[in-house]
Amino acid sequence: MQFNYVVSTNTPAVELYRKLGFAVVGTLPKAFEHRRLGLVDVYVMFRFLQAPD
């Protein structure tokens, strides 16, 4: 299994991970200090990985 920590304001990254089969399983409020926006949320994204054949 794989967990990723993705800043919620990084829309391209969130969309990419969703396309790769990840889902948001939690939100960490105000966990990242963005240079312009101040404190923003972070998503914890999860996906099961396939075992090699």
C-alpha positions as CSV (number, residue, x, y, z in Angstrom):
1,M,0.0,0.0,0.0
2,Q,1.1,3.6,-0.6
3,F,0.2,6.8,1.2
4,N,1.0,10.2,-0.2
5,Y,0.9,13.6,1.5
6,V,-0.4,16.1,-1.1
7,V,-1.0,19.8,-0.5
8,S,-4.7,20.5,-1.2
9,T,-4.0,23.6,-3.3
10,N,-1.8,21.6,-5.7
11,T,-4.7,20.7,-8.0
12,P,-2.6,19.2,-10.8
13,A,-0.9,16.8,-8.3
14,V,-4.3,15.9,-6.7
15,E,-5.8,15.2,-10.2
16,L,-2.7,13.1,-11.2
17,Y,-2.9,10.9,-8.1
18,R,-6.6,10.4,-8.6
19,K,-6.0,9.3,-12.2
20,L,-3.4,6.8,-10.8
21,G,-6.0,5.3,-8.5
22,F,-5.4,7.2,-5.3
23,A,-8.2,8.4,-3.1
24,V,-8.3,11.0,-0.4
25,V,-8.6,9.2,3.0
26,G,-8.0,12.1,5.3
27,T,-7.3,15.8,5.5
28,L,-4.8,17.5,7.8
29,P,-6.1,21.0,8.4
30,K,-3.6,23.8,8.0
31,A,-0.7,21.4,7.9
32,F,1.4,23.1,5.2
33,E,2.6,26.7,5.1
34,H,2.2,27.9,1.5
35,R,4.4,30.9,0.6
36,R,1.5,33.0,-0.7
37,L,-1.6,31.5,0.8
38,G,-0.4,30.9,4.4
39,L,-1.5,27.7,6.1
40,V,-3.4,25.3,3.8
41,D,-4.8,21.8,4.2
42,V,-3.0,18.6,3.2
43,Y,-4.6,15.5,1.8
44,V,-3.6,12.0,2.8
45,M,-4.0,9.9,-0.4
46,F,-4.0,6.1,-0.4
47,R,-3.8,3.3,-3.0
48,F,-3.2,-0.4,-2.7
49,L,-0.2,-1.5,-4.8
50,Q,-0.2,-4.7,-6.9
51,A,2.3,-7.4,-6.1
52,P,4.7,-8.1,-9.0
53,D,3.9,-11.1,-11.2
